[in-house]
Amino acid sequence: MRLLALIVAIPLCAQEPVASHNPDSARLVSTDIARFWRVFDTTPRDSASFQRSYLDSGTVGLNDFVPHRIESSGELAAVIAAHARYYAAIRANTLAIDTAAHVKDAIRASFRRLANLCPEALFPDVYFVIGAMSSGGTSSSHGMIIGVEMFSRDDSTPMDELDAWHRAVIGRIVDLPTVVAHELIHVQQAPLDTPITVLDQSMREGGADFIGELISGGRLNRVQHVYGDAHEQELRTAFAQAMDGRRLSDWFYQGDKSGDHPPDLGYYEGYKIAEAYYRRAKDKRAAACTIMHAANPSDLRRRSGYFEGE
């Protein structure tokens, strides 16, 4: 199985989705989830069944999730066979996206808060699908696509079938509205055409964390914040030395291979810069929009005053 970066570690905007400025026009589509469980309950649980009854009859979001994510019905069937107890355990949590009104209500509320902050914001459809534990999501011309099996654990979910990477990155169902809020911010960010620096990526990811938290009320990357707050000065010094370079692997996408500290501390540094900038700003709405777009990271960093002497 090929493992891809989780969407909380990369911008979701692989392709700019069609979207509206009206937060209530975005559809939250979860019909693929119930379809998946109907196939899961069949015998045999094989490639042909998943192809015929899940992939072939799926939404456009599910169809767009197959290339480079699910890859094939054979890959999906093999991954499920190797993690059958995990998949079975997350059924109720995935179905709760439909049955528990607060999940979609929370997502819709965060969309509306972003519209109030930044009227120019765009709101694409969101498709919730179940994939092959290789990616938390992507986007296409049809909207944002979230692989919910990567965000569906709770305290009772068995993790013994999972490898170290999965145990490190699989998220909790309660965080799903915050995940969607984070990815919604990425939709607003223009692609970078030039090689990006550590600072560039930190402001895109940390900025998405900060504004995502502002509109959803939830925080992602909690482990990074706990560690970062305890080591803030030394991290700030190390980041200042690295931020103009392009060694993203020192700050992002490390999975469980980051050594004696949590992975992906670039999120924390970008969040702290965004937070400092926002606190300094007199016009909070304008500041939020500036952070969201992350168009001039160097200027935002300078005006934040987060580093000594600025």
C-alpha positions, 0 to 999 in steps of 0.5 A: 500500500502506498502511503500519502501525506495526510491532508492536514500536512498538505494543501488540499487544493490539488485542483481548484474546485468549483465553488460559490461565495455563499456558504450555504450553497456548498453541499456536504455529501456523505452518501458514499459512506452508507454505500461502503458499509453495504458492500463491507457487509457482503460475502465475499468482501472482494475486489469485484464487489467493491468495484461494482457496488461501491466505486462504480456507483459512487459520487463524482467525489468518490470517483475523483478519489480513486486515482492516486488515493484508493487506486483500485478496488483490488487495493481497497479490498486488500487494505480492508482485509489487512485492517478488518477490525479497525474498519469494523470499529469505525462504522458508527463514527463514520455513519455519525456524519449523517446521523449526528446532526452536530457534525454537519451543523458544525461544518456549516457553522464554520463556513458561515463564520468564514463568510462573515470574516472574509466575504470573498471566501469560496465554498466548494462542495465537500464529499465524505468517502471511505478509502484505503487508509492512504490519504486523508483527502484531496480536491478536484474540480468537483470539490473537497474530498475527505477520506473519513477512515483517517479521521474516525477513531475514538478511545475504544478503536482498536489500533493493533492492526495499524503500523506506526505511521497510521497510529501517528496520523489517524485522527479522531472523529470529533476533530472532523469539523476542524479538519474540514475548516482547515482544508477550507482555508487551503481552498482560498490559497493560490498555488505557489509557482516557485520553489517554496521555503519553510516559511512559505509552507509554515504560513500556509499550514499554520495559517490554515490551522489558526483561521481554521481554529478561529472559525471552528473552535477546534484545534488541530496538531495538539501534540505539536502545541504542547511540545512547542509551548514547552520549547518555544524559544528554542524552536523559534531560534531554530525556525529563524535559522531555517525559515528561508531555506527549502528543507521542508522535511525538517519541519513537515510530513515526517510521520513517525520519523521525526526523532525525539520531538513531535513531527510537523512543527512547521505547523506550530511555528506558522500558527504562532506567527499568525497568532502574533500578527492577528493579536497586533492587528487593529482590524481583525477581519482584515488580518484574518483574510491576510493570514488566510491567503498567505500571499506574502509570508515574509511581510506577515512574519515581519509585521507579526513581531514574533521574532525578537527585534522586529 
